[in-house]
Every structure is written in structure tokens, then in C-alpha cells.
Amino acid sequence: MDNALAEQHLRLMQAVATGDRRAFEQLYRLTSPHLFAVALRMLRQHAWAEEVLHDCFITVWSKADAYDPALSSPMTWLTHIVRNRCIDWLRGGQARAASREEEYTDLLQVADGDDRNNWHDEDQAERLRHCLGHLSHDQRQSITLAYYQGMSHSDIADWLKQPVGSVKSWIRRAMEHLRECIGL
């Protein structure tokens, strides 16, 4: 992000803190595409991402005066609100009707004809699924959250309610297993 845009975000946040509705609208127009993408990547459901984003902007309107530019940029602060709200959404069970194991297993399924499927060889994809199936539950969850959901180690630790060091170890051991199993 360039400095001019960051400065514009800062001015808008300061105006929103004073109750300026036009500044709030402009802040929404400038930041919502990025923030929606973050929510959608985490929640994987368009309607859920919209709802979370709406809730987040209500929070922004009511808590803008709590924003401290000395601690972070406006975009970092806004993204943090969205990520935390998505995690709360997922933890609260609002987004899950099935068990966690079913959710992670669904992520591993490769849909036929899916343009996002960048496997060059279906045998290789099947080998990866087989190798993932031989990981421990904790390793499989950690790998899935890291590589399919794009979550950081600390986010995964929060999600699983485990120490960050354990999550890092599970991912490292899982990657070693996958390299050996697949033959890379």
C-alpha cells in the first residue's frame, strides 16, 4: 500500500472517530474489498463473509475513537478486527453444522473440473490425499488450516487452543512426512 493511501486511511479513521458519516462511507468503499476478501478466505461462504464484514464495520463505527495510529496502520487495525470476528464466528459454531473432522476432510476433496485445481497429475493428487490420511489428527488439522485456509501459526494455535510451539512442530513434522510419502 502506498503512503498516500495509508495517509488517506488515517485521515478517514480520525474523521470517523469524530462521527463523520461521509468519512465512514469513504473508508468503507476504500477498505471493504480487501476486508471482504480476508473474511471470505477464512469463512469460505459468501453470505457469512458479508455478515461478518457488516458486523466489523459496526464495530469500526462504534470503536473508531479507540484506534491508536501509534500502534498500527488503519488497514492493519481493520484487518485485525475482521480476522478476530471470523475466528469468533467459526469458534462460536455458527458456521459449522458438521464436526471439525468433516470440515477439514471436505477441504481435501478435489472437485472435478474445478479451475482452482492446479494439480497436473491426478495420481499425484491421490497420493497427497493418501499421505494426508496418514497424519495424526493434530498434524492434519494444522496443515489444513495453514495451507488451505491461509492461517498463521498463532491463528492456528488460537483456533485449536494449543501452544504455538506445538502447532509449529505439528506442521514441520507433517511436512517432513508428506515429503517422504510423496517422494519429493
Secondary structure in CASP SS format (residue, H / E / C, confidence):
PFRMAT SS
TARGET T0000
AUTHOR 0000-0000-0000
METHOD secondary structure of the structure
MODEL  1
M C 1.00
D C 1.00
N H 1.00
A H 1.00
L H 1.00
A H 1.00
E H 1.00
Q H 1.00
H H 1.00
L H 1.00
R H 1.00
L H 1.00
M H 1.00
Q H 1.00
A H 1.00
V H 1.00
A H 1.00
T C 1.00
G C 1.00
D C 1.00
R H 1.00
R H 1.00
A H 1.00
F H 1.00
E H 1.00
Q H 1.00
L H 1.00
Y H 1.00
R H 1.00
L H 1.00
T H 1.00
S H 1.00
P H 1.00
H H 1.00
L H 1.00
F H 1.00
A H 1.00
V H 1.00
A H 1.00
L H 1.00
R H 1.00
M H 1.00
L H 1.00
R C 1.00
Q C 1.00
H H 1.00
A H 1.00
W H 1.00
A H 1.00
E H 1.00
E H 1.00
V H 1.00
L H 1.00
H H 1.00
D H 1.00
C H 1.00
F H 1.00
I H 1.00
T H 1.00
V H 1.00
W H 1.00
S H 1.00
K H 1.00
A H 1.00
D H 1.00
A H 1.00
Y C 1.00
D C 1.00
P C 1.00
A C 1.00
L C 1.00
S C 1.00
S C 1.00
P H 1.00
M H 1.00
T H 1.00
W H 1.00
L H 1.00
T H 1.00
H H 1.00
I H 1.00
V H 1.00
R H 1.00
N H 1.00
R H 1.00
C H 1.00
I H 1.00
D H 1.00
W H 1.00
L H 1.00
R H 1.00
G C 1.00
G C 1.00
Q C 1.00
A C 1.00
R C 1.00
A C 1.00
A C 1.00
S C 1.00
R H 1.00
E H 1.00
E H 1.00
E H 1.00
Y H 1.00
T H 1.00
D H 1.00
L H 1.00
L H 1.00
Q C 1.00
V C 1.00
A C 1.00
D C 1.00
G C 1.00
D C 1.00
D C 1.00
R C 1.00
N C 1.00
N C 1.00
W C 1.00
H C 1.00
D C 1.00
E H 1.00
D H 1.00
Q H 1.00
A H 1.00
E H 1.00
R H 1.00
L H 1.00
R H 1.00
H H 1.00
C H 1.00
L H 1.00
G H 1.00
H C 1.00
L C 1.00
S C 1.00
H H 1.00
D H 1.00
Q H 1.00
R H 1.00
Q H 1.00
S H 1.00
I H 1.00
T H 1.00
L H 1.00
A H 1.00
Y H 1.00
Y C 1.00
Q C 1.00
G C 1.00
M C 1.00
S C 1.00
H H 1.00
S H 1.00
D H 1.00
I H 1.00
A H 1.00
D H 1.00
W H 1.00
L H 1.00
K C 1.00
Q C 1.00
P C 1.00
V H 1.00
G H 1.00
S H 1.00
V H 1.00
K H 1.00
S H 1.00
W H 1.00
I H 1.00
R H 1.00
R H 1.00
A H 1.00
M H 1.00
E H 1.00
H H 1.00
L H 1.00
R H 1.00
E H 1.00
C H 1.00
I H 1.00
G C 1.00
L C 1.00
END
